[in-house]
Amino acid sequence: MSNRKRLYIAGAIAAIVALAAVGGGIAVAGGGDDNEQPIAGNALDQASKAALAHTGGGVVTETEVGDEEGYYEVEVTLDGGSQVDVHLDENFRVLNSVADGEESGEQEGPGDD
């Protein structure tokens, strides 16, 4: 095999490794902790409905069971692009919500819209 061909193969392998590393970084950044489990089934429907009612609309972009601030966490992206994390108890009642940039001490409780 010529040196030129080896160089092309090495470059291709390096590019694949770099793409895999970047893709893995995106998955880690977007998914957070590997132990996080998304809400599924009927619970997903109920949690989404409760979160969207609390925020007044938007799109559910991420969910989690067993969140540290509630039984469920539903991330909602609002029409303007901002995000709100809505924390729910096991009966889908809103415990609080945290908008982008808010500190955990600035959480809203039910009815604090």
NUKEPA-508620 format. One record per residue (C-alpha): x, y, z; residue in one letter. Coordinates in steps of 0.001 Angstrom, whole numbers, always signed. Layout:
N
X; Y; Z; A $
...
***
This chain:
113
+0; +0; +0; M $
+1386; +3410; -907; S $
+2139; +6056; +1708; N $
-446; +8342; +129; R $
-3189; +5721; +493; K $
-2183; +5088; +4117; R $
-2375; +8813; +4777; L $
-5913; +8977; +3348; Y $
-7018; +5991; +5419; I $
-5486; +7468; +8587; A $
-7219; +10773; +7882; G $
-10554; +9053; +7335; A $
-10193; +7113; +10587; I $
-9290; +10295; +12463; A $
-12349; +12038; +11020; A $
-14633; +9175; +12073; I $
-13173; +9165; +15591; V $
-13602; +12959; +15816; A $
-17225; +12741; +14657; L $
-17940; +9986; +17172; A $
-16409; +12078; +19956; A $
-18452; +15142; +18996; V $
-21630; +13074; +18720; G $
-20967; +11547; +22126; G $
-20431; +15016; +23592; G $
-23749; +16197; +22231; I $
-25515; +13179; +23696; A $
-23951; +13776; +27103; V $
-24702; +17498; +27022; A $
-28289; +17000; +25857; G $
-29115; +13951; +27923; G $
-27434; +14846; +31173; G $
-26931; +12067; +33715; D $
-26915; +8543; +32269; D $
-29269; +7421; +35069; N $
-32055; +9789; +33990; E $
-35111; +7986; +32695; Q $
-37639; +9723; +30452; P $
-41315; +9611; +31375; I $
-43168; +7039; +29268; A $
-46664; +5861; +28407; G $
-49752; +7267; +30103; N $
-47586; +9062; +32682; A $
-45939; +11027; +29844; L $
-49346; +12158; +28599; D $
-50489; +13233; +32062; Q $
-47218; +14955; +32981; A $
-47108; +16798; +29645; S $
-50704; +17957; +30013; K $
-50063; +19256; +33555; A $
-46844; +21031; +32573; A $
-48340; +22666; +29479; L $
-51378; +23825; +31479; A $
-48997; +25388; +34011; H $
-46890; +27179; +31382; T $
-49852; +28178; +29232; G $
-48564; +26300; +26196; G $
-45309; +25472; +24485; G $
-43694; +22198; +23464; V $
-42459; +19439; +25770; V $
-38797; +18969; +24854; T $
-37485; +16673; +27591; E $
-38820; +14664; +30521; T $
-37393; +12839; +33506; E $
-38680; +10454; +36169; V $
-37139; +10730; +39632; G $
-35951; +14307; +39369; D $
-34263; +15722; +42493; E $
-36917; +18454; +42773; E $
-40005; +16344; +42166; G $
-41216; +12956; +41081; Y $
-41368; +14141; +37453; Y $
-39641; +16943; +35576; E $
-40987; +18236; +32274; V $
-38959; +20716; +30242; E $
-41184; +22995; +28152; V $
-39898; +25253; +25393; T $
-42136; +28296; +25077; L $
-43024; +30044; +21807; D $
-40335; +32694; +22369; G $
-37655; +30008; +22730; G $
-37188; +30202; +26501; S $
-37414; +27026; +28548; Q $
-39180; +26208; +31790; V $
-38598; +23107; +33927; D $
-41854; +22088; +35589; V $
-41556; +19780; +38608; H $
-44500; +17533; +39418; L $
-45370; +15161; +42248; D $
-46371; +11530; +41643; E $
-49994; +12642; +41147; N $
-49022; +15148; +38413; F $
-49575; +18202; +40613; R $
-47180; +21084; +39938; V $
-44696; +21563; +42762; L $
-42762; +24441; +41182; N $
-41210; +25637; +37959; S $
-37878; +27172; +37056; V $
-37402; +29330; +33957; A $
-34109; +29721; +32100; D $
-31654; +31727; +34146; G $
-33563; +31508; +37413; E $
-31828; +30350; +40552; E $
-33381; +27421; +42393; S $
-34461; +29859; +45131; G $
-36627; +31761; +42637; E $
-38968; +28886; +41897; Q $
-42641; +29419; +41410; E $
-45134; +27316; +43260; G $
-48635; +26402; +42089; P $
-50642; +29507; +41331; G $
-47584; +31832; +41262; D $
-47822; +32394; +37496; D $
***
